[in-house]
Amino acid sequence: MSRPNDTIVPSELTASDALREIIAVLKEHFPLEMPGRKWADEDIYRVLIQASAEASTVEHICEKMETGPDANTVFYWLKPLESQPLRQLEARVNEALVARLPPRLGYRPRRTAIDFVFIPYHGEPAREEEEIRRGRAKHGTTHFHCYATAYIIYKNKRVTVALTVVRADDDALTVLQRLLARLKELGLRCSRLYLDREFYCVPIIRFLQKQPFVSIMPVVRRGERMKALLRVNRSYQTTYTMRSREHGEVTFTV
């Protein structure tokens, strides 16, 4: 038993601890089945983790490592993952994301954010035509691989809990409903939902107005009335009616 004046040193998560846990999760959900080979799963995943952490390439990481697999070896052992259907791979990713969630996460509603991620793409679809989505020009292309994520705020930290591949024909409402369904499946509830501008449309706002939580998203600065509402130098609140030929209209608070 510690005495009253004893100093209790809290445990700290080190970089080595984090690396070990990440590799353990990857091996559990994405085993590469490399028995009897020169390199183990840990060696392949260590390269990928470092490339991700440094926002670098597999080739660059392999070149600067003193010992480890070369880039061709890394890509070779990842090939079996490429042959899996996207939805099946997505399901495995989602299981991996929640493999180490804190047990108290679902005890109360949490602040939640959902957004799109567009990765510029200049080649041909690797698997299916539907995997490439059109978007606003960026980095010299209008073609992207796209996915959407949902994360919650837990102890002032972002915890990504769900991901979905966004196909070419997926509308924003379908993507939102898919992620919210995944949160419900995990037993997670929203206290407030934050969305990026890609969700700014009549069907989304109409859907959100029926939900039990507050939702916040940036408006898109288009149309003379909206531009006039934003042409001010003070904070205020008003209402705005958005109209769509296809979906009708909806009035909401700005």
C-alpha positions as a Markdown table, in Angstrom:
| # | Residue | x | y | z |
|---|---|---|---|---|
| 1 | Met | 0.0 | 0.0 | 0.0 |
| 2 | Ser | 1.4 | 3.4 | -0.9 |
| 3 | Arg | 1.9 | 6.0 | 1.8 |
| 4 | Pro | 0.1 | 9.4 | 1.6 |
| 5 | Asn | 3.3 | 11.2 | 0.4 |
| 6 | Asp | 4.2 | 8.7 | -2.2 |
| 7 | Thr | 4.2 | 10.0 | -5.8 |
| 8 | Ile | 2.1 | 7.9 | -8.1 |
| 9 | Val | 3.6 | 8.0 | -11.6 |
| 10 | Pro | 0.9 | 7.6 | -14.3 |
| 11 | Ser | 1.5 | 5.1 | -17.0 |
| 12 | Glu | 2.4 | 6.7 | -20.3 |
| 13 | Leu | 1.9 | 5.4 | -23.8 |
| 14 | Thr | 5.3 | 5.4 | -25.6 |
| 15 | Ala | 5.9 | 5.4 | -29.4 |
| 16 | Ser | 7.1 | 1.8 | -29.0 |
| 17 | Asp | 3.8 | 0.8 | -27.2 |
| 18 | Ala | 1.7 | 2.4 | -30.0 |
| 19 | Leu | 3.7 | 0.7 | -32.7 |
| 20 | Arg | 3.4 | -2.7 | -31.0 |
| 21 | Glu | -0.4 | -2.2 | -30.6 |
| 22 | Ile | -0.9 | -1.1 | -34.3 |
| 23 | Ile | 1.1 | -4.0 | -35.6 |
| 24 | Ala | -0.9 | -6.4 | -33.3 |
| 25 | Val | -4.2 | -5.1 | -34.7 |
| 26 | Leu | -3.0 | -5.3 | -38.3 |
| 27 | Lys | -1.8 | -8.8 | -37.9 |
| 28 | Glu | -5.1 | -9.8 | -36.3 |
| 29 | His | -7.3 | -8.3 | -39.0 |
| 30 | Phe | -5.0 | -8.4 | -42.1 |
| 31 | Pro | -2.7 | -11.5 | -41.7 |
| 32 | Leu | -0.3 | -11.7 | -44.6 |
| 33 | Glu | 0.4 | -15.5 | -44.1 |
| 34 | Met | 4.2 | -15.3 | -44.5 |
| 35 | Pro | 5.4 | -18.4 | -42.7 |
| 36 | Gly | 8.9 | -19.6 | -43.6 |
| 37 | Arg | 9.8 | -16.4 | -45.4 |
| 38 | Lys | 12.7 | -14.0 | -44.8 |
| 39 | Trp | 10.4 | -11.2 | -43.6 |
| 40 | Ala | 7.5 | -11.5 | -41.1 |
| 41 | Asp | 4.2 | -9.6 | -41.0 |
| 42 | Glu | 5.8 | -7.2 | -38.5 |
| 43 | Asp | 8.5 | -6.1 | -41.0 |
| 44 | Ile | 6.0 | -5.4 | -43.8 |
| 45 | Tyr | 3.6 | -3.5 | -41.5 |
| 46 | Arg | 6.5 | -1.5 | -39.9 |
| 47 | Val | 7.3 | -0.1 | -43.3 |
| 48 | Leu | 3.7 | 0.8 | -44.0 |
| 49 | Ile | 3.2 | 2.5 | -40.6 |
| 50 | Gln | 6.3 | 4.5 | -41.0 |
| 51 | Ala | 5.3 | 5.6 | -44.5 |
| 52 | Ser | 1.9 | 6.6 | -43.2 |
| 53 | Ala | 3.3 | 8.5 | -40.1 |
| 54 | Glu | 5.8 | 10.4 | -42.3 |
| 55 | Ala | 3.4 | 11.0 | -45.2 |
| 56 | Ser | 6.0 | 9.3 | -47.4 |
| 57 | Thr | 6.2 | 6.5 | -49.9 |
| 58 | Val | 7.0 | 2.8 | -49.4 |
| 59 | Glu | 9.9 | 3.2 | -51.8 |
| 60 | His | 11.4 | 6.0 | -49.8 |
| 61 | Ile | 11.0 | 4.3 | -46.5 |
| 62 | Cys | 12.6 | 1.1 | -47.7 |
| 63 | Glu | 15.5 | 2.9 | -49.2 |
| 64 | Lys | 16.5 | 4.7 | -46.0 |
| 65 | Met | 16.0 | 1.6 | -43.7 |
| 66 | Glu | 19.3 | -0.1 | -42.8 |
| 67 | Thr | 17.5 | -3.5 | -42.6 |
| 68 | Gly | 14.1 | -4.5 | -43.8 |
| 69 | Pro | 12.3 | -5.6 | -46.9 |
| 70 | Asp | 12.5 | -3.8 | -50.2 |
| 71 | Ala | 9.5 | -2.1 | -51.8 |
| 72 | Asn | 8.8 | -4.9 | -54.2 |
| 73 | Thr | 8.6 | -7.4 | -51.4 |
| 74 | Val | 6.2 | -5.1 | -49.5 |
| 75 | Phe | 3.9 | -4.8 | -52.5 |
| 76 | Tyr | 4.1 | -8.5 | -53.3 |
| 77 | Trp | 2.9 | -9.5 | -49.8 |
| 78 | Leu | 0.1 | -6.9 | -50.0 |
| 79 | Lys | -1.3 | -8.3 | -53.3 |
| 80 | Pro | -3.8 | -10.7 | -51.6 |
| 81 | Leu | -5.5 | -7.8 | -50.0 |
| 82 | Glu | -6.0 | -6.1 | -53.5 |
| 83 | Ser | -8.0 | -9.1 | -54.8 |
| 84 | Gln | -10.7 | -8.7 | -52.1 |
| 85 | Pro | -14.0 | -6.9 | -52.9 |
| 86 | Leu | -14.0 | -3.4 | -51.7 |
| 87 | Arg | -16.9 | -3.9 | -49.3 |
| 88 | Gln | -15.3 | -6.9 | -47.8 |
| 89 | Leu | -12.1 | -5.0 | -47.3 |
| 90 | Glu | -14.1 | -2.1 | -45.8 |
| 91 | Ala | -15.7 | -4.4 | -43.3 |
| 92 | Arg | -12.3 | -5.6 | -42.1 |
| 93 | Val | -11.0 | -2.0 | -41.8 |
| 94 | Asn | -14.0 | -1.1 | -39.7 |
| 95 | Glu | -13.4 | -4.1 | -37.4 |
| 96 | Ala | -9.8 | -3.1 | -37.0 |
| 97 | Leu | -10.7 | 0.5 | -36.2 |
| 98 | Val | -12.7 | -0.5 | -33.1 |
| 99 | Ala | -10.4 | -3.3 | -31.9 |
| 100 | Arg | -8.9 | -1.2 | -29.1 |
| 101 | Leu | -11.8 | 1.1 | -28.2 |
| 102 | Pro | -12.0 | 2.2 | -24.6 |
| 103 | Pro | -14.9 | 0.2 | -22.9 |
| 104 | Arg | -16.6 | 3.4 | -21.6 |
| 105 | Leu | -16.9 | 5.0 | -25.0 |
| 106 | Gly | -20.7 | 4.3 | -25.4 |
| 107 | Tyr | -21.8 | 5.2 | -22.0 |
| 108 | Arg | -23.0 | 8.7 | -23.1 |
| 109 | Pro | -23.6 | 10.6 | -26.3 |
| 110 | Arg | -20.4 | 12.0 | -27.9 |
| 111 | Arg | -19.6 | 14.8 | -30.2 |
| 112 | Thr | -19.2 | 13.3 | -33.6 |
| 113 | Ala | -17.7 | 14.5 | -36.9 |
| 114 | Ile | -18.2 | 13.0 | -40.4 |
| 115 | Asp | -16.3 | 14.1 | -43.5 |
| 116 | Phe | -15.2 | 13.1 | -46.9 |
| 117 | Val | -11.6 | 12.5 | -47.9 |
| 118 | Phe | -10.7 | 12.8 | -51.6 |
| 119 | Ile | -7.4 | 11.3 | -52.8 |
| 120 | Pro | -6.4 | 12.6 | -56.3 |
| 121 | Tyr | -6.0 | 9.9 | -58.8 |
| 122 | His | -4.5 | 10.0 | -62.3 |
| 123 | Gly | -4.7 | 6.4 | -63.5 |
| 124 | Glu | -7.3 | 3.8 | -64.4 |
| 125 | Pro | -9.6 | 2.2 | -61.8 |
| 126 | Ala | -7.7 | -0.7 | -60.1 |
| 127 | Arg | -10.8 | -2.9 | -59.6 |
| 128 | Glu | -14.1 | -1.3 | -60.6 |
| 129 | Glu | -15.2 | 1.8 | -62.5 |
| 130 | Glu | -17.3 | 2.8 | -59.6 |
| 131 | Glu | -14.3 | 3.2 | -57.3 |
| 132 | Ile | -13.3 | 6.5 | -59.0 |
| 133 | Arg | -15.4 | 9.6 | -58.1 |
| 134 | Arg | -15.6 | 13.0 | -59.8 |
| 135 | Gly | -15.1 | 16.1 | -57.8 |
| 136 | Arg | -13.8 | 19.7 | -57.8 |
| 137 | Ala | -10.4 | 20.0 | -59.5 |
| 138 | Lys | -7.5 | 19.3 | -57.2 |
| 139 | His | -3.8 | 18.6 | -58.0 |
| 140 | Gly | -4.5 | 18.6 | -61.7 |
| 141 | Thr | -7.4 | 16.1 | -61.7 |
| 142 | Thr | -11.1 | 15.8 | -61.2 |
| 143 | His | -10.9 | 12.1 | -60.5 |
| 144 | Phe | -10.5 | 10.7 | -56.9 |
| 145 | His | -10.5 | 7.7 | -54.7 |
| 146 | Cys | -13.0 | 8.8 | -52.0 |
| 147 | Tyr | -13.9 | 7.6 | -48.6 |
| 148 | Ala | -15.8 | 9.1 | -45.6 |
| 149 | Thr | -15.0 | 8.7 | -41.9 |
| 150 | Ala | -16.8 | 9.2 | -38.6 |
| 151 | Tyr | -14.9 | 10.1 | -35.5 |
| 152 | Ile | -15.9 | 11.0 | -32.0 |
| 153 | Ile | -14.3 | 13.2 | -29.4 |
| 154 | Tyr | -13.2 | 11.3 | -26.3 |
| 155 | Lys | -11.2 | 13.1 | -23.6 |
| 156 | Asn | -10.5 | 15.8 | -26.1 |
| 157 | Lys | -9.0 | 13.3 | -28.6 |
| 158 | Arg | -10.2 | 12.3 | -32.0 |
| 159 | Val | -11.1 | 8.6 | -32.2 |
| 160 | Thr | -12.0 | 7.4 | -35.7 |
| 161 | Val | -14.6 | 4.6 | -35.3 |
| 162 | Ala | -16.0 | 4.1 | -38.8 |
| 163 | Leu | -15.1 | 4.3 | -42.5 |
| 164 | Thr | -16.9 | 3.7 | -45.7 |
| 165 | Val | -15.8 | 3.7 | -49.3 |
| 166 | Val | -17.6 | 6.3 | -51.4 |
| 167 | Arg | -18.4 | 5.0 | -54.9 |
| 168 | Ala | -19.1 | 7.1 | -58.0 |
| 169 | Asp | -22.9 | 6.8 | -57.7 |
| 170 | Asp | -23.2 | 7.2 | -53.9 |
| 171 | Asp | -25.0 | 10.4 | -52.9 |
| 172 | Ala | -24.2 | 12.2 | -49.7 |
| 173 | Leu | -27.3 | 11.1 | -47.8 |
| 174 | Thr | -26.5 | 7.4 | -48.5 |
| 175 | Val | -23.0 | 7.9 | -47.2 |
| 176 | Leu | -24.2 | 9.7 | -44.1 |
| 177 | Gln | -26.8 | 7.1 | -43.3 |
| 178 | Arg | -24.3 | 4.3 | -43.8 |
| 179 | Leu | -21.9 | 5.8 | -41.2 |
| 180 | Leu | -24.7 | 6.6 | -38.7 |
| 181 | Ala | -25.9 | 3.0 | -39.0 |
| 182 | Arg | -22.4 | 1.9 | -38.2 |
| 183 | Leu | -22.3 | 4.1 | -35.1 |
| 184 | Lys | -25.6 | 2.7 | -34.0 |
| 185 | Glu | -24.3 | -0.8 | -34.5 |
| 186 | Leu | -21.4 | 0.0 | -32.2 |
| 187 | Gly | -23.7 | 1.4 | -29.6 |
| 188 | Leu | -22.4 | 5.0 | -30.1 |
| 189 | Arg | -24.7 | 8.0 | -29.9 |
| 190 | Cys | -24.3 | 11.6 | -31.1 |
| 191 | Ser | -24.7 | 14.5 | -28.8 |
| 192 | Arg | -23.7 | 16.9 | -31.7 |
| 193 | Leu | -22.8 | 16.1 | -35.3 |
| 194 | Tyr | -20.4 | 18.1 | -37.3 |
| 195 | Leu | -20.3 | 17.7 | -41.1 |
| 196 | Asp | -18.1 | 19.2 | -43.9 |
| 197 | Arg | -19.4 | 21.2 | -46.8 |
| 198 | Glu | -19.8 | 18.1 | -49.0 |
| 199 | Phe | -23.0 | 17.4 | -47.1 |
| 200 | Tyr | -24.6 | 20.8 | -47.7 |
| 201 | Cys | -27.7 | 19.9 | -49.7 |
| 202 | Val | -31.5 | 19.7 | -49.3 |
| 203 | Pro | -31.9 | 16.0 | -48.6 |
| 204 | Ile | -29.2 | 16.0 | -45.9 |
| 205 | Ile | -30.6 | 19.0 | -44.1 |
| 206 | Arg | -34.1 | 17.6 | -44.3 |
| 207 | Phe | -32.9 | 14.3 | -42.9 |
| 208 | Leu | -30.9 | 16.0 | -40.0 |
| 209 | Gln | -33.9 | 18.1 | -38.9 |
| 210 | Lys | -35.6 | 14.8 | -37.9 |
| 211 | Gln | -32.7 | 13.6 | -35.8 |
| 212 | Pro | -32.6 | 13.9 | -32.0 |
| 213 | Phe | -29.2 | 15.6 | -32.0 |
| 214 | Val | -28.0 | 19.1 | -33.1 |
| 215 | Ser | -26.0 | 19.2 | -36.4 |
| 216 | Ile | -23.6 | 21.9 | -37.6 |
| 217 | Met | -22.1 | 22.3 | -41.1 |
| 218 | Pro | -20.6 | 25.2 | -43.1 |
| 219 | Val | -22.9 | 26.7 | -45.7 |
| 220 | Val | -21.7 | 27.0 | -49.3 |
| 221 | Arg | -21.4 | 30.6 | -50.5 |
| 222 | Arg | -23.5 | 30.6 | -53.6 |
| 223 | Gly | -26.6 | 32.5 | -54.6 |
| 224 | Glu | -27.1 | 36.2 | -54.0 |
| 225 | Arg | -29.2 | 35.9 | -50.9 |
| 226 | Met | -26.6 | 33.7 | -49.2 |
| 227 | Lys | -23.8 | 36.0 | -50.1 |
| 228 | Ala | -25.8 | 38.9 | -48.7 |
| 229 | Leu | -26.3 | 37.0 | -45.4 |
| 230 | Leu | -22.6 | 36.5 | -45.1 |
| 231 | Arg | -21.6 | 40.0 | -46.1 |
| 232 | Val | -21.5 | 41.3 | -42.5 |
| 233 | Asn | -18.9 | 42.0 | -39.8 |
| 234 | Arg | -20.9 | 40.8 | -36.7 |
| 235 | Ser | -22.3 | 37.6 | -35.4 |
| 236 | Tyr | -26.1 | 37.0 | -35.8 |
| 237 | Gln | -28.6 | 34.3 | -36.4 |
| 238 | Thr | -31.3 | 34.1 | -39.1 |
| 239 | Thr | -33.0 | 31.5 | -41.3 |
| 240 | Tyr | -32.4 | 30.6 | -45.0 |
| 241 | Thr | -34.5 | 28.6 | -47.5 |
| 242 | Met | -32.5 | 26.4 | -49.9 |
| 243 | Arg | -34.3 | 25.3 | -53.0 |
| 244 | Ser | -33.5 | 22.4 | -55.3 |
| 245 | Arg | -35.3 | 21.5 | -58.6 |
| 246 | Glu | -34.9 | 17.8 | -57.8 |
| 247 | His | -35.5 | 17.8 | -54.0 |
| 248 | Gly | -37.7 | 20.8 | -53.3 |
| 249 | Glu | -36.8 | 23.2 | -50.5 |
| 250 | Val | -35.9 | 23.3 | -46.9 |
| 251 | Thr | -35.6 | 26.1 | -44.4 |
| 252 | Phe | -32.9 | 26.0 | -41.7 |
| 253 | Thr | -31.0 | 28.2 | -39.2 |
| 254 | Val | -27.9 | 30.1 | -40.3 |
